Amino acid sequence: MANKTQPHDLNPRDFLATVEPVKRREDGLVLLDLFQRVTGFPPIMWGPSIIGYGRYYYRYKSGREGDFLATGFSPRKANLSIYIMPGYQEYAEILGRLGKHKLGKSCLYVNKLADIDLEVLAELIHAGLQDLDRIWPVQPA
């Protein structure tokens, strides 16, 4: 069974132009450039609201397999959701320096970029991408 969230051709900047409120849109544009700088990959839309960078192929012991974004973000109404696929279990030291955030399994939730240190976020994105590449090779989308 493949992942339901698939890449498509919508331009990420066009998507971000529709994001409300304006401050969330502005934060999304900052993340758009930050992720591209850190990953070296161009942004690609995955599903209706996720901007992803790079991709990897996975195959679990259960038989589930597919392609998915290596890292990325979504400017959701409630918060900015930042995806680092290996999860955040091994990143306590970096997270301790990040600023105000909440954690999910493979997702970091930030209310606004003003709450965090963007250089620490860049370090976290880079570390997550390296860790993912050790498990499943990451390639351009």
Contact map, one row per residue, 1 for C-alpha under 8 A:
111000000000000000000000000000000000000000000000000000000000001111000000000000000000000000000000000000000000000000000000000000000000000000000
111100000000000000000000000000000000000000000000000000000000000111100000000000000000000000000000000000000000000000000000000000000000000000000
111111000000000000000000000000000000000000000000000000000000000011110000000000000000000000000000000000000000000000000000000000000000000000000
011111000000000000000000000000000000000000000000000000000000000000000000000000000000000000000000000000000000000000000000000000000000000000000
001111100000000000000000000000000000000000000110000000000000000000010000000000000000000000000000000000000000000000000000000000000000000000000
001111110000000000000000000000000000000000000110000000000000000000010000000000000000000000000000000000000000000000000000000000000000000000000
000011111000000000000000000000000000000000011110000000000000000000000000000000000000000000000000000000000000000000000000000000000000000000000
000001111100000000000000000000000000000000011110000000000000000000000000000000000000000000000000000000000000000000000000000000000000000000000
000000111110000000000000000000000000000000011000000000000000000000000000000000000000000000000000000000000000000000000000000000000000000000000
000000011111011000000000000000000000000000011000000000000000000000000000000000000000000000000000000000000000000000000000000000000000000000000
000000001111111000000000000000000000000000011000000000000000000000000000000000000000000000000000000000000000000000000000000000000000000000000
000000000111111100000000000000000000000000111000001000000000000000000000000000000000000000000000000000000000000000000000000000000000000000000
000000000011111110000000000010000000000000000000000000000000000000000000000000000000000000000000000000000000000000000000000000000000000000000
000000000111111111000000000000000000000000000000000000000000000000000000000000000000000000000000000000000000000000000000000000000000000000000
000000000111111111100000000000000000000000000000100000000000000000000000000000000000000000000000000000000000000000000000000000000000000000000
000000000001111111100000100110000000000000000000000000000000000000000000000000000000000000000000000000000000000000000000000000000000000000000
000000000000111111100000100000000000000000000000000000000000000000000000000000000000000000000000000000000000000000000000000000000000000000000
000000000000011111110000100000000000000000000000000000000000000000000000000000000000000000000000000000000000000000000000000000000000000000000
000000000000001111111101100000000000000000000000000000000000000000000000001000000000000000000000000000000000000000000000000000000000000000000
000000000000000001111111100000000000000000000000000000000000000000000000000010000000000000000000000000000000000000000000000000000000000000000
000000000000000000111111100000000000000000000000000000000000000000000000000010000000000000000000000000000000000000000000000000000000000000000
000000000000000000111111110000000000000000000000000000000000000000000000000000000000000000000000000000000000000000000000000000000000000000000
000000000000000000011111111000000000000000000000000000000000000000000000000000000000000000000000000000000000000000000000000000000000000000000
000000000000000000111111111100000000000000000000000000000000000000000000001110010000000000000000000000000000000100000000000000000000000000000
000000000000000111111111111110000000000000000000000000000000000000000000001000000000000000000000000000000000000000000000000000000000000000000
000000000000000000000111111111000000000000000000000000000000000000000000000000000000000000000000000000000000000000000000000000000000000000000
000000000000000000000011111111100000000000000000000000000000000000000000001000000000000000000000000000000000000110000000000000000000000000000
000000000000000100000001111111110000000000000000000000000000000000000000011000010000000000000000000000000000000000000000000000000000000000000
000000000000100100000000111111111000000000000000000000000000000000000000000000000000000000000000000000000000000000000000000000000000000000000
000000000000000000000000011111111100000000000000000000000000000000000000000000000000000000000000000000000000000000000000000000000000000000000
000000000000000000000000001111111110000000000000000000000000000000000000100000000000000000000000000000000000000000000000000000000000000000000
000000000000000000000000000111111111000000100000001000000000000000000000000000000000000000000000000000000000000000000000000000000000000000000
000000000000000000000000000011111111100000000000000000000000000000000000000000000000000000000000000000000000000000000000000000000000000000000
000000000000000000000000000001111111110000000000000000000000000000000000000000000000000000000000000000000000000000000000010000000000000000000
000000000000000000000000000000111111111100000000000010000000000000000001000000000000000000000000000000000000000000000000010010000000000000000
000000000000000000000000000000011111111111100000000010000000000000000000000000000000000000000000000000000000000000000000000000000000000000000
000000000000000000000000000000001111111110000000000000000000000000000000000000000000000000000000000000000000000000000000000000000000000000000
000000000000000000000000000000000111111100000000000000000000000000000000000000000000000000000000000000000000000000000000010011000000000000000
000000000000000000000000000000000011111110000000000011000000000000000000000000000000000000000000000000000000000000000000000011001000000000000
000000000000000000000000000000000011111111000000000000000000000000000000000000000000000000000000000000000000000000000000000000000000000000000
000000000000000000000000000000000001101111100000000011000000000000000000000000000000000000000000000000000000000000000000000000000000000000011
000000000000000000000000000000000001000111110000000011000000000000000000000000000000000000000000000000000000000000000000000000000000000000011
000000000001000000000000000000010001000011111000001111000000000000000000000000000000000000000000000000000000000000000000000000000000000000000
000000111111000000000000000000000000000001111100001110000000000000000000000000000000000000000000000000000000000000000000000000000000000000001
000000111111000000000000000000000000000000111111111100000000000000000000000000000000000000000000000000000000000000000000000000000000000000000
000011110000000000000000000000000000000000011111111100000000000000001000000000000000000000000000000000000000000000000000000000000000000000000
000011110000000000000000000000000000000000001111110000000000000000000000000000000000000000000000000000000000000000000000000000000000000000000
000000000000000000000000000000000000000000001111110000000000000000000000000000000000000000000000000000000000000000000000000000000000000000000
000000000000001000000000000000000000000000001111111000000000000000000000011100000000000000000000000000000000000000000000000000000000000000000
000000000000000000000000000000000000000000001111111100000000000000000001111000000000000000000000000000000000000000000000000000000000000000000
000000000001000000000000000000010000000000111100111110000000000000000001110000000000000000000000000000000000000000000000000000000000000000000
000000000000000000000000000000000000000000111100011111100000000000001111100000000000000000000000000000000000000000000000000000000000000000000
000000000000000000000000000000000011001011110000001111100000000000001111000000000000000000000000000000000000000000000000000000000000000000011
000000000000000000000000000000000000001011100000000111110000000000001110000000000000000000000000000000000000000000000000000000000000000001111
000000000000000000000000000000000000000000000000000111111000000000111110000000000000000000000000000000000000000000000000000000000000000001111
000000000000000000000000000000000000000000000000000001111100000000111100000000000000000000000000000000000000000000000000000000000000000111100
000000000000000000000000000000000000000000000000000000111110000011110000000000000000000000000000000000000000000000000000000000000000000111000
000000000000000000000000000000000000000000000000000000011111000011110000000000000000000000000000000000000000000000000000000000000000000100000
000000000000000000000000000000000000000000000000000000001111101111000000000000000000000000000000000000000000000000000000000000000000000000000
000000000000000000000000000000000000000000000000000000000111111110000000000000000000000000000000000000000000000000000000000000000000000000000
000000000000000000000000000000000000000000000000000000000011111100000000000000000000000000000000000000000000000000000000000000000000000000000
000000000000000000000000000000000000000000000000000000000001111100000000000000000000000000000000000000000000000000000000000000000000000000000
100000000000000000000000000000000000000000000000000000000011111110000000000000000000000000000000000000000000000000000000000000000000000000000
110000000000000000000000000000000000000000000000000000000011111111000000000000000000000000000000000000000000000000000000000000000000000000000
111000000000000000000000000000000000000000000000000000001111001111100000000000000000000000000000000000000000000000000000000000000000000000000
111000000000000000000000000000000000000000000000000000001110000111110000000000000000000000000000000000000000000000000000000000000000000000000
011000000000000000000000000000000000000000000000000000111100000011111000000000000000000000000000000000000000000000000000000000000000000000000
001011000000000000000000000000000000000000000000000000111100000001111100000000000000000000000000000000000000000000000000000000000000000000000
000000000000000000000000000000000000000000000100000111110000000000111111000000000000000000000000000000000000000000000000000000000000000000001
000000000000000000000000000000000000000000000000000111110000000000011111000000000001100000000000000000000000000000000000000000001001000001000
000000000000000000000000000000000000000000000000000111100000000000001111100000000111100000000000000000000000000000000000000010011000000000000
000000000000000000000000000000000010000000000000011110000000000000001111110000000111000000000000000000000000000000000000000000000000000000000
000000000000000000000000000000100000000000000000011100000000000000000011111000011110000000000000000000000000000000000000000000000000000000000
000000000000000000000000000100000000000000000000111000000000000000000001111100011100000000000000000000000000000000000000000000000000000000000
000000000000000000100001101100000000000000000000110000000000000000000000111110111000000000000000000000000000000000000000000000000000000000000
000000000000000000000001000000000000000000000000100000000000000000000000011111111000000000000000000000000000000000000000000000000000000000000
000000000000000000011001000000000000000000000000000000000000000000000000001111110000000000000000000000000000000000000000000000000000000000000
000000000000000000000000000000000000000000000000000000000000000000000000000111110000000000000000000000000000001000000000000000000000000000000
000000000000000000000000000000000000000000000000000000000000000000000000001111111000000000000000000000000000111100000000000000000000000000000
000000000000000000000001000100000000000000000000000000000000000000000000111111111100000000000000000000000000111100000000000000000000000000000
000000000000000000000000000000000000000000000000000000000000000000000000111100111110000000000000000000000011110000000000000000000000000000000
000000000000000000000000000000000000000000000000000000000000000000000011110000011111000000000000000000000011110000000000000000000000000000000
000000000000000000000000000000000000000000000000000000000000000000000011100000001111100000000000000000000111000000000000000000000000000000000
000000000000000000000000000000000000000000000000000000000000000000000111000000000111111100000000000000000111000000000000000010011000000000000
000000000000000000000000000000000000000000000000000000000000000000000110000000000011111000000000000000000110000000000000000000011001000000000
000000000000000000000000000000000000000000000000000000000000000000000000000000000001111100000000000000000100000000000000000000010011000000000
000000000000000000000000000000000000000000000000000000000000000000000000000000000001111111000000000000001110000000000000000000010000000000000
000000000000000000000000000000000000000000000000000000000000000000000000000000000001011111110000000000101110000000000000000000000000000000000
000000000000000000000000000000000000000000000000000000000000000000000000000000000000001111110000000000000000000000000000000000000000000000000
000000000000000000000000000000000000000000000000000000000000000000000000000000000000001111110000000000000000000000000000000000000000000000000
000000000000000000000000000000000000000000000000000000000000000000000000000000000000000111111110000000000000000000000000000100000000000000000
000000000000000000000000000000000000000000000000000000000000000000000000000000000000000111111111000000000000000000000000000000000000000000000
000000000000000000000000000000000000000000000000000000000000000000000000000000000000000000111111100000000000000000000000000000000000000000000
000000000000000000000000000000000000000000000000000000000000000000000000000000000000000000111111110000000000000000000001001100000000000000000
000000000000000000000000000000000000000000000000000000000000000000000000000000000000000000111111111000000000000000000000000100000000000000000
000000000000000000000000000000000000000000000000000000000000000000000000000000000000000000011111111000000000000000000000000000000000000000000
000000000000000000000000000000000000000000000000000000000000000000000000000000000000000000001111111000000000000000001001000000000000000000000
000000000000000000000000000000000000000000000000000000000000000000000000000000000000000000000111111110000000000000011101100000000000000000000
000000000000000000000000000000000000000000000000000000000000000000000000000000000000000000000011111110000000000000111000000000000000000000000
000000000000000000000000000000000000000000000000000000000000000000000000000000000000000000000000011111000000010000110000000000000000000000000
000000000000000000000000000000000000000000000000000000000000000000000000000000000000000000000000011111100001111000110000000000000000000000000
000000000000000000000000000000000000000000000000000000000000000000000000000000000000000000000000000111110001110000000000000000000000000000000
000000000000000000000000000000000000000000000000000000000000000000000000000000000000000100000000000011111111100000000000000000000000000000000
000000000000000000000000000000000000000000000000000000000000000000000000000000000000000000000000000001111111100000000000000000000000000000000
000000000000000000000000000000000000000000000000000000000000000000000000000000000000001100000000000000111110000000000000000000000000000000000
000000000000000000000000000000000000000000000000000000000000000000000000000000000011111100000000000000111111000000000000000000000000000000000
000000000000000000000000000000000000000000000000000000000000000000000000000000001111101100000000000000111111100000000000000000000000000000000
000000000000000000000000000000000000000000000000000000000000000000000000000000001111000000000000000011110111110000000000000000000000000000000
000000000000000000000000000000000000000000000000000000000000000000000000000000111100000000000000000011110011111000000000000000000000000000000
000000000000000000000000000000000000000000000000000000000000000000000000000000111100000000000000000111000001111110110000000000000000000000000
000000000000000000000000000000000000000000000000000000000000000000000000000001110000000000000000000010000000111110100000000000000000000000000
000000000000000000000001001000000000000000000000000000000000000000000000000000110000000000000000000000000000011111110000000000000000000000000
000000000000000000000000001000000000000000000000000000000000000000000000000000000000000000000000000000000000011111111100000000000000000000000
000000000000000000000000000000000000000000000000000000000000000000000000000000000000000000000000000000000000000111111000000000000000000000000
000000000000000000000000000000000000000000000000000000000000000000000000000000000000000000000000001110000000011111111000000000000000000000000
000000000000000000000000000000000000000000000000000000000000000000000000000000000000000000000000011110000000010111111100100000000000000000000
000000000000000000000000000000000000000000000000000000000000000000000000000000000000000000000000111000000000000011111111100000000000000000000
000000000000000000000000000000000000000000000000000000000000000000000000000000000000000000000000010000000000000010011111110000000000000000000
000000000000000000000000000000000000000000000000000000000000000000000000000000000000000000000000000000000000000000001111111000000000000000000
000000000000000000000000000000000000000000000000000000000000000000000000000000000000000000000100110000000000000000001111111100000000000000000
000000000000000000000000000000000000000000000000000000000000000000000000000000000000000000000000010000000000000000011111111110000000000000000
000000000000000000000000000000000110010000000000000000000000000000000000000000000000000000000000000000000000000000000111111111000000000000000
000000000000000000000000000000000000000000000000000000000000000000000000000000000000000000000100000000000000000000000011111111100000000000000
000000000000000000000000000000000000000000000000000000000000000000000000000000000000000000100110000000000000000000000001111111110000000000000
000000000000000000000000000000000010011000000000000000000000000000000010000000000001000000000000000000000000000000000000111111111000000000000
000000000000000000000000000000000000011000000000000000000000000000000000000000000000000000000000000000000000000000000000011111111100000000000
000000000000000000000000000000000000000000000000000000000000000000000000000000000000000000000000000000000000000000000000001111111110000000000
000000000000000000000000000000000000000000000000000000000000000000000010000000000001111000000000000000000000000000000000000111111111000000000
000000000000000000000000000000000000001000000000000000000000000000000110000000000001100000000000000000000000000000000000000011111111100001000
000000000000000000000000000000000000000000000000000000000000000000000000000000000000000000000000000000000000000000000000000001111111110000000
000000000000000000000000000000000000000000000000000000000000000000000000000000000000010000000000000000000000000000000000000000111111111000000
000000000000000000000000000000000000000000000000000000000000000000000100000000000000110000000000000000000000000000000000000000011111111111000
000000000000000000000000000000000000000000000000000000000000000000000000000000000000000000000000000000000000000000000000000000001111111111000
000000000000000000000000000000000000000000000000000000000000000000000000000000000000000000000000000000000000000000000000000000000111111110000
000000000000000000000000000000000000000000000000000000000000000000000000000000000000000000000000000000000000000000000000000000000011111110000
000000000000000000000000000000000000000000000000000000011100000000000000000000000000000000000000000000000000000000000000000000000001111111000
000000000000000000000000000000000000000000000000000000011000000000000000000000000000000000000000000000000000000000000000000000000001111111100
000000000000000000000000000000000000000000000000000001111000000000000100000000000000000000000000000000000000000000000000000000001001100111110
000000000000000000000000000000000000000000000000000001110000000000000000000000000000000000000000000000000000000000000000000000000000000011111
000000000000000000000000000000000000000011000000000011100000000000000000000000000000000000000000000000000000000000000000000000000000000001111
000000000000000000000000000000000000000011010000000011100000000000001000000000000000000000000000000000000000000000000000000000000000000000111
